[in-house]
């Protein structure tokens, strides 16, 4: 079984050990062939202390709670984004 990893942007860190990450996935419209951006909000366990607007890599893991089934692997620095 493969583990899913996503790259996204932290949009909320108001919970104690949990952050909300917005993951964008581009798709093509089947009829009009326009590129559409789908955004999914995922809750992830944060043990490294990321802030809002940080780019992070999250990985699927065993559920921490009812909503949280991902953990933050690493924070992407500004140099790595370019």
C-alpha positions in Angstrom: 0.0 0.0 0.0 1.4 3.4 -1.0 1.4 6.3 1.4 -0.1 9.5 -0.1 2.0 12.7 0.2 0.7 16.2 -0.7 2.3 19.6 -0.9 0.1 22.5 0.3 -0.1 25.8 2.1 -1.0 26.2 5.8 -4.2 28.3 6.1 -4.9 27.9 9.9 -2.8 27.0 12.9 -5.3 28.0 15.7 -5.6 24.4 17.1 -3.0 23.1 19.6 -1.3 20.4 17.5 -3.2 20.5 14.3 -3.0 22.7 11.2 -5.3 23.0 8.2 -3.5 22.7 4.9 -5.0 23.7 1.5 -3.9 21.3 -1.2 -4.5 22.4 -4.8 -5.0 19.9 -7.6 -5.3 21.2 -11.2 -7.8 19.4 -13.4 -9.0 19.8 -17.0 -12.7 20.4 -17.6 -13.9 17.5 -19.7 -15.9 19.6 -22.2 -14.2 23.0 -22.3 -10.6 21.9 -21.7 -10.1 24.8 -19.3 -7.7 24.2 -16.4 -9.6 24.2 -13.1 -8.0 24.4 -9.7 -9.6 22.2 -7.0 -8.7 23.1 -3.4 -9.0 20.5 -0.7 -8.6 21.4 3.0 -6.9 18.7 5.0 -6.2 18.6 8.7 -2.7 17.5 9.7 -0.8 16.8 12.9 1.9 19.5 13.4 4.9 18.5 15.6 7.4 20.9 14.1 5.5 24.2 14.6 4.6 25.7 11.2 3.0 29.1 10.7 0.2 30.4 8.4 1.3 30.8 4.8 4.1 28.2 5.1 4.4 25.6 2.3 4.5 22.1 3.8 4.7 18.5 2.8 2.1 16.3 4.5 1.9 12.5 4.5 -1.0 10.1 5.2 -0.7 8.1 8.4 -2.9 6.3 10.9 -5.7 8.6 12.2 -4.9 10.8 15.2 -8.6 11.7 15.6 -11.9 11.7 13.7 -10.7 14.4 11.3 -6.9 14.2 11.4 -5.2 11.5 9.3 -2.1 13.3 8.0 1.1 14.5 9.6 3.4 17.4 8.6 6.7 15.9 7.3 8.6 19.1 6.5 8.4 22.8 5.8 9.5 23.9 2.3 11.8 26.9 2.4 11.5 29.9 0.0 14.7 28.8 -1.9 13.3 25.3 -2.6 10.1 26.8 -4.0 11.9 28.6 -6.8 
